[in-house]
Amino acid sequence: MDEVIAVFRMVGAILAGGESRRFGSPKAFAKQNGVYFFNARLKRCVHLSKNYILSAIRRLWHAFNKKQAKK
């Protein structure tokens, strides 16, 4: 009998763009040890998968392009 081999692709998801009303500013752009939160998450995600999704509200899209992660 033939074996069925399933191939799964892992995709990382970074939820980085809420309103941050209580925090006061976008949490994705807060820094810890000089690194943006979203960059730290992205670096972890890249080690797990070459594919990732960054979810953010529309008004923050331009800011992610300006603060693009360094690989």
FIGU-48382 format. One line per 8 residues: number of its first residue (from 1); their letters; for each residue z, x, y of N, C-alpha, C. Coordinates in steps of 0.02 Angstrom, whole numbers, plus 50000, padded with zeros to 5 digits. Each point is the difference from the previous one (the first is absolute). Example, Ala and Ser with C-alpha at 12.3 -4.5 7.8 and 13.67 -1.06 7.14 Angstrom:
2
1> AS> 50390,50660,49716,50000,49955,50059,50000,50045,50060 | 49964,49982,50053,50003,50042,50059,50037,49961,50055
This chain:
71
1> MDEVIAVF> 50000,50042,49941,50000,49958,50059,50000,50044,50062 | 49960,49983,50048,49997,50037,50062,50064,49991,50041 | 50021,50055,50031,50058,49996,50043,49978,49984,50071 | 50039,49961,50034,49987,49984,50069,50044,50046,50042 | 49968,50036,50044,50036,50045,50044,49999,49971,50070 | 50059,49986,50026,50006,49973,50067,50010,50057,50050 | 49964,49997,50054,50006,50050,50052,50027,49965,50062 | 50055,50023,50023,50031,49971,50060,49998,50050,50056
9> RMVGAILA> 49984,49977,50058,50001,50042,50059,50060,49980,50042 | 50039,50049,50018,50058,49987,50040,49980,50003,50074 | 50023,49951,50037,49988,49999,50072,50068,49997,50033 | 50012,50045,50047,50063,49999,50037,49996,49951,50058 | 50055,49969,50016,50002,49953,50057,50057,50021,50046 | 49984,50006,50063,50050,50017,50051,50004,49942,50048 | 50057,49967,50002,50011,49944,50045,50032,50029,50063 | 49960,50008,50052,50022,50040,50057,49991,49967,50067
17> GGESRRFG> 49988,49937,50004,49984,49974,50065,50026,49931,50017 | 50065,49992,49997,50030,49937,50022,50012,50001,50075 | 50029,49947,50025,50013,49995,50072,50057,50045,50022 | 50047,50016,49956,50058,50043,50016,50040,49974,50060 | 50009,49935,50004,50036,49970,50056,50072,50025,50004 | 50034,50003,49945,50071,50022,50000,50005,50075,50009 | 49952,50038,49975,50001,50073,50005,49984,50023,50071 | 49958,49962,50035,49984,50016,50069,49934,50035,50011
25> SPKAFAKQ> 49974,50032,49949,49935,50034,50004,49972,50002,49928 | 49935,50012,49993,49972,50002,49932,50034,50052,49955 | 50029,49977,49946,50036,50046,49954,49954,50052,49970 | 49937,49982,49990,49953,50048,49970,49993,50063,50042 | 50013,49994,50066,49992,50058,50044,50067,50031,50020 | 50053,49977,49969,50064,50034,50009,49996,50066,49962 | 50037,50049,50023,49997,50065,49967,50067,50018,49968 | 49995,50033,49944,50057,50028,49966,49982,50072,49983
33> NGVYFFNA> 50040,50046,50024,49985,50072,49990,49931,50018,50027 | 49980,49968,50055,49936,50016,50032,49939,49970,49967 | 50009,49956,49951,49943,49971,49963,50002,49924,50009 | 49942,49970,50017,49997,49928,50005,50015,49969,49932 | 50036,49943,50000,50017,49966,49938,49937,49986,49958 | 49947,49974,50032,49942,49983,49960,49966,50062,49971 | 50003,50056,50034,49972,50062,49973,50039,50023,49939 | 50065,49995,50002,50041,50019,49943,49983,49957,49940
41> RLKRCVHL> 49992,49935,50010,49983,49955,49944,49930,50015,49975 | 49954,50013,50046,49931,50015,49980,49996,50063,49958 | 50037,50051,50018,49999,50062,49962,50025,49989,49929 | 50050,49957,49992,50024,49983,49932,49948,49960,49962 | 49968,49955,50035,49949,49957,49968,49940,50041,49976 | 49979,50048,50040,49942,50041,49983,50011,50040,49936 | 50062,50019,49987,50015,50036,49937,49994,49955,49939 | 50008,49935,50010,49996,49953,49944,49929,49973,49989
49> SKNYILSA> 49963,49994,50054,49933,49971,49995,49957,50024,50058 | 49936,50005,49988,49954,50017,50053,49982,49939,50042 | 50017,49942,49974,49984,49937,50034,50065,49969,50027 | 49997,49978,50062,50058,49967,50028,49979,49949,50052 | 50044,49954,50012,49990,49948,50050,50056,50006,50050 | 49984,50000,50063,50049,50000,50054,49997,49932,50034 | 50053,49962,49995,50003,49933,50028,50038,50002,50066 | 49968,49977,50054,50031,49999,50065,49972,49942,50041
57> IRRLWHAF> 50038,49978,50049,49975,49948,50044,49944,50028,50044 | 49956,49958,50019,49939,50021,50035,50013,50041,50063 | 50051,49982,50039,50011,50036,50063,50023,50072,49990 | 50018,50020,49939,50020,50068,49986,49945,50043,49970 | 49943,49970,49981,49947,50037,49966,49980,50063,50038 | 49990,49994,50065,49978,50058,50040,50051,50056,49998 | 50064,49982,49998,50053,50051,50000,50000,50040,49935 | 49983,49969,49944,49997,50037,49938,49943,50051,50001
65> NKKQAKK> 49945,49982,50033,49944,50048,50006,50020,50060,50043 | 50038,49988,50053,50022,50055,50044,50051,50045,49965 | 50041,49971,49959,50054,50037,49967,49983,50012,49926 | 49937,50011,49988,49975,50007,49932,50038,50053,49960 | 50011,49984,49938,50037,50045,49956,49963,50065,49988 | 50038,50053,49999,49971,50066,49983,50008,50010,49926 | 49945,50015,49967,50003,50009,49927,50013,50072,49983
